[in-house]
Amino acid sequence: MAELAGAARTEGARLDVPGLPDTRRLLRLTREAAARTAREPARTAENRRWLTAPGADTPYGIPLTAFGPRDASGRIPVRDFTGGRHGGRRPALPFERHARVALLWTIQDRRADWLRAGQALEHVLLVAARHGVRTSVPHQAMEWPDLRAEAAGPRPPGRFPQLLIRFGYGPQGGRTPRAAGGPPAR
């Protein structure tokens, strides 16, 4: 975790690993954000647009085979892009008892900080992959301003949450198609 935090610092961001009470709080905020999103037809429609329908011959979108299982206990929220369509109900499996998460944040919240956070995320994910650590990005709470602010927790000024990252070990995920030459012309 120290090496992951160092990777974020190299890019101008910070990566904090919360204790159990704050981890539970962050996962609760993520579940609340997921529930809000599920109640908003426009947001669930947008999520579904990211999917590639079974049998579709396109290199763009997320195939259903790329999604992992749901947590059987319901403690750890997993993003559902399907909105219950496309037969997208994934199997429920037991997850770890206590999730290991980290909050990626910056000291300001300008466009340049968003870029720093993206570069830090990429660096952190590469370091995690080098160590065989699987990652997921339960970012739902970052999409709602009030929940994003609450994700910062009691904080001094100058701490802006950008992303929540979950770390762990598990099976290799499904492959996703790669485009041959780049996005289609518009």
C-alpha positions as CSV (number, residue, x, y, z in Angstrom):
1,M,0.0,0.0,0.0
2,A,2.9,2.3,0.6
3,E,4.2,1.8,-2.9
4,L,0.7,2.5,-4.3
5,A,0.5,5.7,-2.2
6,G,4.0,6.7,-3.5
7,A,2.8,6.2,-7.1
8,A,-0.1,8.6,-6.5
9,R,2.2,11.1,-4.9
10,T,4.5,11.0,-7.9
11,E,1.6,12.3,-10.0
12,G,0.6,15.0,-7.6
13,A,-2.2,13.3,-5.8
14,R,-2.7,11.4,-2.5
15,L,-3.9,8.0,-1.8
16,D,-5.3,7.3,1.8
17,V,-6.1,3.9,3.1
18,P,-8.8,4.3,5.7
19,G,-9.4,2.2,8.7
20,L,-12.4,-0.1,9.1
21,P,-14.9,2.6,10.3
22,D,-14.1,4.9,7.4
23,T,-14.1,2.0,4.9
24,R,-17.6,1.1,6.0
25,R,-18.6,4.8,5.6
26,L,-17.2,5.0,2.1
27,L,-18.9,1.8,1.1
28,R,-22.2,3.0,2.6
29,L,-21.9,6.2,0.5
30,T,-21.2,4.1,-2.6
31,R,-24.3,2.0,-1.9
32,E,-26.4,5.1,-1.4
33,A,-25.1,6.6,-4.7
34,A,-25.8,3.3,-6.6
35,A,-29.4,3.4,-5.2
36,R,-29.9,7.0,-6.3
37,T,-28.6,6.2,-9.8
38,A,-30.9,3.2,-10.1
39,R,-33.9,5.5,-9.3
40,E,-32.9,7.9,-12.1
41,P,-34.0,6.7,-15.6
42,A,-31.6,9.0,-17.5
43,R,-28.6,7.7,-15.5
44,T,-29.5,4.1,-15.8
45,A,-30.1,4.6,-19.6
46,E,-26.6,6.2,-19.8
47,N,-25.1,3.2,-18.0
48,R,-26.8,0.8,-20.4
49,R,-25.4,2.7,-23.4
50,W,-21.9,1.6,-22.3
51,L,-22.8,-2.1,-22.8
52,T,-22.2,-4.2,-25.8
53,A,-25.2,-6.4,-26.4
54,P,-24.4,-10.2,-26.6
55,G,-23.5,-11.1,-30.1
56,A,-22.8,-7.5,-31.2
57,D,-19.9,-7.2,-33.6
58,T,-18.3,-4.0,-32.3
59,P,-15.0,-3.3,-30.6
60,Y,-16.7,-0.5,-28.5
61,G,-18.6,-0.8,-25.2
62,I,-18.3,-3.2,-22.3
63,P,-19.3,-6.8,-23.0
64,L,-21.3,-8.5,-20.3
65,T,-18.6,-11.1,-20.0
66,A,-16.3,-8.5,-18.6
67,F,-18.3,-8.0,-15.4
68,G,-17.4,-9.8,-12.3
69,P,-19.8,-11.3,-9.7
70,R,-21.8,-9.5,-7.1
71,D,-21.1,-9.7,-3.4
72,A,-23.3,-12.4,-1.9
73,S,-23.5,-10.5,1.4
74,G,-24.3,-7.2,-0.2
75,R,-21.6,-5.5,1.9
76,I,-19.5,-4.5,-1.0
77,P,-21.2,-2.5,-3.8
78,V,-20.4,-3.5,-7.4
79,R,-21.4,-1.2,-10.3
80,D,-24.4,-2.5,-12.3
81,F,-24.3,-1.1,-15.8
82,T,-27.1,-3.4,-16.9
83,G,-30.0,-1.8,-15.1
84,G,-31.4,-5.4,-14.9
85,R,-31.4,-5.8,-18.7
86,H,-29.6,-8.1,-21.1
87,G,-29.8,-10.9,-18.7
88,G,-27.2,-9.0,-16.7
89,R,-27.9,-10.5,-13.3
90,R,-24.4,-11.7,-12.4
91,P,-23.8,-14.5,-10.0
92,A,-23.4,-13.7,-6.3
93,L,-20.3,-15.0,-4.7
94,P,-18.7,-14.5,-1.2
95,F,-16.3,-11.6,-1.1
96,E,-13.7,-10.7,1.5
97,R,-15.1,-9.9,4.9
98,H,-13.4,-6.5,5.0
99,A,-12.8,-4.6,1.7
100,R,-9.5,-2.9,1.3
101,V,-10.2,0.5,-0.3
102,A,-8.2,3.7,-0.8
103,L,-9.4,7.2,-1.4
104,L,-7.5,9.1,-4.2
105,W,-7.7,12.9,-3.6
106,T,-6.1,16.1,-4.6
107,I,-5.4,19.4,-2.7
108,Q,-7.6,21.4,-5.1
109,D,-10.4,20.6,-7.5
110,R,-9.6,22.3,-10.8
111,R,-9.3,20.7,-14.2
112,A,-5.5,20.3,-13.7
113,D,-6.3,18.4,-10.5
114,W,-8.7,16.1,-12.4
115,L,-5.8,15.4,-14.8
116,R,-3.4,14.7,-11.9
117,A,-6.0,12.3,-10.4
118,G,-6.3,10.5,-13.7
119,Q,-2.5,10.2,-14.0
120,A,-2.3,9.0,-10.4
121,L,-5.0,6.5,-11.0
122,E,-3.2,5.1,-14.0
123,H,0.1,4.9,-12.1
124,V,-1.6,3.2,-9.0
125,L,-3.3,0.7,-11.3
126,L,-0.1,-0.2,-13.0
127,V,1.7,-0.7,-9.7
128,A,-1.1,-2.9,-8.4
129,A,-1.1,-5.0,-11.6
130,R,2.6,-5.5,-11.3
131,H,2.0,-7.0,-7.8
132,G,-0.9,-9.2,-9.0
133,V,-3.4,-7.1,-7.1
134,R,-6.9,-6.7,-8.7
135,T,-8.6,-3.4,-8.6
136,S,-12.1,-2.0,-9.1
137,V,-13.3,1.6,-9.0
138,P,-16.5,2.0,-7.1
139,H,-16.9,5.6,-8.1
140,Q,-20.6,6.0,-7.7
141,A,-20.4,8.4,-4.7
142,M,-18.1,10.7,-6.7
143,E,-20.9,11.4,-9.1
144,W,-23.1,13.0,-6.5
145,P,-21.7,16.3,-5.1
146,D,-23.1,15.9,-1.6
147,L,-21.8,12.3,-1.3
148,R,-18.5,13.3,-2.8
149,A,-18.2,16.0,-0.2
150,E,-19.1,13.5,2.5
151,A,-16.5,11.0,1.2
152,A,-13.8,13.5,2.2
153,G,-14.8,13.0,5.9
154,P,-13.8,15.3,8.6
155,R,-10.9,17.0,6.8
156,P,-8.8,20.1,6.8
157,P,-9.3,22.4,3.8
158,G,-7.6,21.3,0.7
159,R,-8.7,17.7,0.4
160,F,-10.9,16.9,-2.6
161,P,-11.9,13.2,-3.1
162,Q,-11.5,12.2,-6.7
163,L,-11.9,8.4,-6.7
164,L,-12.4,5.3,-4.5
165,I,-10.3,2.3,-5.4
166,R,-10.9,-1.2,-4.1
167,F,-7.9,-3.6,-3.9
168,G,-7.8,-7.3,-3.6
169,Y,-7.0,-10.7,-5.1
170,G,-9.2,-12.8,-7.3
171,P,-9.6,-14.5,-10.6
172,Q,-8.6,-12.9,-13.9
173,G,-11.5,-11.0,-15.3
174,G,-13.1,-11.5,-18.8
175,R,-11.3,-10.0,-21.8
176,T,-12.6,-7.0,-23.6
177,P,-12.3,-6.4,-27.3
178,R,-9.7,-3.9,-28.6
179,A,-10.4,-1.5,-31.5
180,A,-8.1,-1.9,-34.5
181,G,-7.4,1.8,-35.3
182,G,-9.2,4.1,-32.9
183,P,-12.7,5.4,-32.5
184,P,-15.0,5.6,-35.5
185,A,-15.2,8.9,-37.5
186,R,-18.1,11.1,-36.6
